[in-house]
């Protein structure tokens, strides 16, 4: 007689729990799922087959709620609640990974279950699949996949390779024909790791995940290297993927090669199709500009020629202050600001069009790709307008941010179209017959008509044109000086 049976072994309790998970709001449901997954580590009397069954059930029950949580996060990625949604997604996948670890440990000790059984193959597949899920949520926070998670997924791939189960189809949705293989799921994880997610905004990270799913059938790992964009994975050391700058002369048997350049023509065809059809169901919930921009990003990262820096970087030292928020940056430029940000960032390197900075603390206002920042450089009192292009964070080293210089001499300017006036930032010197860039809040500047800019005692007429770029709380618009 079982004296300490897990509560979810009772059909009524399991049914009630699944119903609550399905009907509750995503945050409440995910917290409940985490609690149940963690309970397997201290609630006794579960056979490995029962444990595997319950973990799989909870995994599947979580998927709709995780999609809802991702949607809530992306709808307000820089709002105060976004931190909670990101934490829930990461915490769930961390708990799920530990639960699959527990199952795999039980399978290794259970002599009645052969490694060749369908259960063992399914758990290996779901272990890899959960790592890919965690990768996306870690990227939302501009963090890499935790080393132990990559080792867990790599170990599962290596185990499946040894048993010949890499390409065994596994049903992953009860009652549906959705099937996948360990090889396909591992390639998806490798593709995400090779996609330079630290250069993308949250919506484009989500677009990358969907694009990789879309391309899964055309991506593969090979034991033979080939020319073109190539990454390698060492199954012996289980080190993360590395780009191959040249073909290895005598690759070891443990090396596997990922060549995403083969998928670049498909990306280009997809971009053309999306533009002509104004979207596709596979990318529902994402804006067309985000998807097409992500396609261009992947084409650069995965192309036959690796992306190269336009200008050489030089090592520099020094402290600087970073300011965010268009209104605050304007007040700093005009001298009206009551407070100034502290010099909490360290310069690492600089080039002709940007610089890299680091800090031991992660400032969520600064650390978001696409954010517009004002940088107070050196002791000159000069402000520089810059755009966040890359963010990398880890608990040990802190955060590093790559900034692209937008303007080395930004000027506060008052704009007037005859019916209203507003403030902006002029990014370029005013020269008759040339264009200038103006940064202001979205929707303030219309493409038709004329705008007058007041620069001190001088008035300048501008003709607004197209939007060059935009991000949280700002747009940069090209204006002609007639």
N, C-alpha and C positions, 0 to 999 in steps of 0.2 A: 504493500500500500504506500502511495506517495504522500508524504507528510508535508512537504514544502513545495508543492507544485506551483509553477508560475501562473499568475492570474489569467494570462491570455490563453492558457490551455483550455479554459472553460469556454465553450462556444458562445454562451450568452454574453460573457464579458468581452470577448473578442468582437462580436457583432456590434455591441453597444459602443465600444471604443472606435471601431471603424466608422460607424455612423456619426459619432461626434467629430471625428477628424474631417469627414466629408462635408459636414454642415457648418462647422465653426469658421470664423475668419482665419485667414492664412497665419497671422502671427500666433494666435492661440493654438491652432492645430499643430504648427511646427514645434512649439514648446512642448506640447503633449507627446508628439512623436519622439523628440529627444529624450524625454523622461522614460518612455518605454524602451527605447534602444539601450539607454544606459542601465536600465534595470536588469538586463541579461547578465551583467557582470557580477551581480550580487544576489540575485534570486536563483535559488538552486533547483535541482530536480528537473533538468531538461535534457533529453537526448539530443545528439547533434542533428538528427533529422528534424526533430521538432523545432530546435533553435533555428535551423536554416529556413524552415517553412515560415516561422513568425517574422524573421528579419526580412525575408523577401516580401511578405504581405505588407509590412510597414513601409518598406522601400517603395512599393507600387502605390500605396495609399498616399504617400507624400508628394508624388510627382505633380498632381494638379495644384496643390497648395504652394509648391515651390515655384511653379510657373506664375501663380498669382502674386507671390511675394516679389518675384523678379519684375513683374509688371508694375507693382506698386513702387518699387525702388526706382525703376527707370522713369516713371511718371514725375518724380521729383527727386532726381539723383543727388541734388545738392541741398535738399531741405533737411530740417532737423531730424525727421523720422528716418531718413535714409540709413543712418548709422545702425538703427535697430534692425532694419530689413537685411542689411549686409551681414550683421552679426548672426542673425537667425539662420541664414543660408549656410554660412561657414560652419556654425556649430552643429547644424544637422548633419552635414556631410562628414564632419569629424567623428560624430557619434556613429554614423552609418559605417564608416570605414573601420572603426574599432569593433563594431559588431561583426562585420565580415571577417575581421582578423580572428575573432573568437570562434567563428564557424570553421574557418580553415584550420585552426589549431585543433579543434575537435575532430575534424575529418582526418587529420594526420594521425591522431591517436586511436581512431576507431578502426579496428582491424576487420570489422564486418562489412565495411564499405570500401570498395575498390576505387582507386583514383580514376579509373576509367569510366565510372558511373556518370550518368547525366547530371546528378546533383553536384558532384565535384566540379564539372565543367561549367555549370551554371553559376556557381559561387565565384569561380575564378573570373568569369565574364563580368559579373556584377561588381566585383572588387575593382576591376579596371574601369568600369563604367562610373562608379562612384568617385574615383579619382578625377576623371574628366569633369564631372559635375562640380567637384570642389575647386578645380582649377579656375572655372569661370568666376565663382564667388570670391576666390582669392584675388583674381585680377581686378574685380570691382574695387578692391581695396588697394590696388597697385602693389600687391605682394605676389611673390612666386609661389609655386606649389611647395608645400613643406617637404623636406627631404624624406621623411619617413613615409609620406603618402606616395611619392614617386617610387621608393624602394618597394613598397607594398604592391603597387601596380606592376612594376618591372618583374618582381618575383612571381606574380601570377602569370604574366606573359611567358616567363622562362619555364615555369612549371608546365604550362599548357604546351609549350614547344617540345618539351621532353616527352610528354605523353601523347603527342600527335593530335592534340585537340584544338589547335589554333583555329582551324577553319570548320569546326563542327558547328552547324547551325543550332542556336538556342532560342527558344521562345521566351520573350521577355515581357509579354503582355498577355495575361490570362484571358482566354476567350477571343483573342485576336490573332491575326496571322503575322504580327510583327516578330521578325527573327533577326538575330545578329550573330556575330562570331567574335571570339576573343581578339583575333587579329584585327578586325575592323575597329573594335572599341579602342585598342591600344594605339592604332594609327591615328584615331581622332585625338587622343591625348597628346601624342607626339606632335601632331599638326598644330594644336593649340600652343604647345610650348615653343614652336618655331614661328609663331605669328607675331612676335613683338607686341604683345598686348599692352606693354607699358607705354606705348605711344598712342593709345586710343582712348577716346572718351567712353563712359559706361555704355551708351547706346551702341557704339561701334564694337565694343567688346561682345555685346549680345549678338550683334550682326555677324561677327566673326564665328561665334559658336554655331549659329544657324547655317552660315556658309560652309563650315567644315562638315556639318551633318549632311548638307546637300551634296557635297563632293566626296563623301566617305567611300563610295563604290569605286571612285577613280584614283584613290590614294592607297598606297601600299608600301610595305617594307620589303627590301630585297637584300639578299646576301652578297649580291654583286654590285659594285659601284658603277655609275654611269656618269657621263659628262652632263654638266648643267647644274642648276641649283641643287646642292646635295647636303644632307645632314647625316650624321652617324650616331648610332647608339651602341654602346658596348654592353652586351648582356652579361658579361663576366663581372664587371665592376658596377654595373647599373648606374653609371654616371648619366646626367641629363644629356639631351641631344646637343651636338656641337656641329657648327657649319664646317664643311670641308672646303678649304680654299684650293686644294689640289687633290687629285685622285691618289689614294694610297696604292703603292706598288704591290704590296703583298698583304692584303687585309686578312686579319685573323678570322677564324671560324665563328668567334663570338660577336663580330661586328654585324650590325644591320644598317642598311642605308635607306633614308627617306628622301625621295626626289619629288618634291611638290611642283617643280617646274612643269611637269607633265599636265598639271591641272590648270595652269595659267591660261591656255587657250579656251578652256571651258568657262573660266571666270570672265573672259572678254566676251564670249558669246552670251553668257548670262546677263552681263551688264547691258548689252544691246537689247536683249529681250525685255528686261525690266523697264528700260526707258520707253520702249515702244508700247508695252502693256501697262505702263504706269504702276507697276508693282506686281506682286505674286503672293499667293496664299502662304507659301513657305516662309515668308518674311512679314507676316501680318503683325501689326503693332509697331513696326519700325518705319521711319520715314524713308522715302526713296533716296534722298540725298545721302543719308547715313549709310545705306546699303551700298550705293555706288561708290562712295568714298572709301568704304571698307574693302570693296573689290579692288580698287586702285592700290590701296595699302598692301593687300596680300599679293597682288601682282608684282609689286616692287620687292617685297620681302622674299617671295618664292621664285623670282625670276632666275634665268640662267646666270645673270651677273648679279652678285651680291650688292646691296645698296652701299654706296660710298658717300662719305662726307664731302660736302662741297668745298669746305675750307679746313685747313689744318688747325688742330687744337693746340694750345700752349698752356702749360701748367702755370697757374697763378695762385696767389694767396691774398687773403684779406677778408674783411667782414662787410656785410651789406644788409640793408633792410629791404623787405618786400612788403608791398601794400596791395590789397585787393579791393574790389568794389570800385566801379567807375566813378561814383560820386566822391569817394574818399581820395582816389588818385587825382581827380580834378582839383580838389581842395589843397592837396599837397603841391601841385604844380602852380596854383595861383597864390600860395602862401597864406590861405585862409584857414588851414587846418589847425585845430586847437591841440591836437596830439600828433605825434610822429611815431611810427613803428620802431621797435628796437632793432638793433643790428644783430639779429639772431641767426643769420645764415653765413656760411663760410664759402668763399669762392674756391672752386676746384680747378677750373680751366676756362679758357676763353678762345674764341675765334672771331673772324670778321663779322659773322652774323648771329652770334649768340654766346652764351656762357653757361657753365654748369655750377650749381650750388648744392650744398649739403647742410643737414641739420640733424641733431640727435632726436629732435621732436618732430612729429608729423603734424603740420598745420593743415587741416582739411580744407581751409579756404584757398590755400595756395596749391596744395597737392591734388590737382585735378587737371587732366589734359584738356586744353582748350581755354583755360582761364586766362584773363588779361591781368597783368600785374605791373605795378610800378616798382622799379628797383633803384634804390639810392646807392650809387656806386662811389666808393672811395670817400675822400674827404673834400671833394670838390663842391659838394652841395648839389650836384647835377642828378636829375632823375632820368631814367631810361624807361620807355614803355616796351614791354616784352610779352610774349605768349608762351605758356607752358606747353612744351612739346613731348616731354617724357617724364614719367615719375616711377621711381623704384624704391621700395621700402622693405626693410627686414628689421626684426626686433633687435638684432645685434649691432648692425651698422647704422641704423637710422634711415633717413630718407635722402635720396639724391634727386635733383630736379634739373632737367635740361630746358633752357629758356632760349627762344628765338627772338632776337631784337627786332621790334617793329619800328621804333623811332628812337634815335639817339638824342633828339632835342624836341620832345613833345611840348606843345604849347596849349594852355587853357584858352578857349575861344568861346565867345557868345554868338550864337547863330539866331537869325531872324528871317522868317519867310513872309513877313508882312502881316500875318494874323497871330503869330505867337513867337516867343523866343525861348531858347533853351541853351544849355551849356554842352560843349563837346571838347574833344582833344584833337588838335591839328597835328598830324604826324609828319608833315613835310613842309619845306620852305615854299612860300607862295611865289610862283613865277608865272607871269602871263603866258598863256598858250600851253601850259603844262597841266598835269593833273596832280591833285593832292589827295591824301587819305584823311578821313575824318572819323573818329571813334565817338559814338554816342549810343544812347539807349535804343533798343529795337523799336521801329515804327515811328521814330521822331522825324526822320528825313525821308521825304518822298522823292521818287525818281524824276518826276516832272516838275517844271517850274524852276525858279531861282531862289537862292538863299544868300543872305548877306552875313558875312562873318566879321565881327568886331575884334580886331587885334590891337588892343590899347586904344590909341586915338585914330587908328586906321580902319577903314571899312573896305572889305574885299567881296566882290560878287563871285558866287560859286554856282555851278550847275551840277546837281547831284546825279550820279549814274548808278551803276550796279553795286550790289553788296559783294564785297571781296571776301569777307569771312565774318563769322559770328560765333558767339558762345554764350555762356551764362551771364545775362545782363548787359550785353553789348553787341554792337555791329560796327564793322569798319567799312565805310562806303567810299568809293572813288568819286571825286568831284573834279570837274574841269574848271580851270581858271580862264575865262574868256578874255 
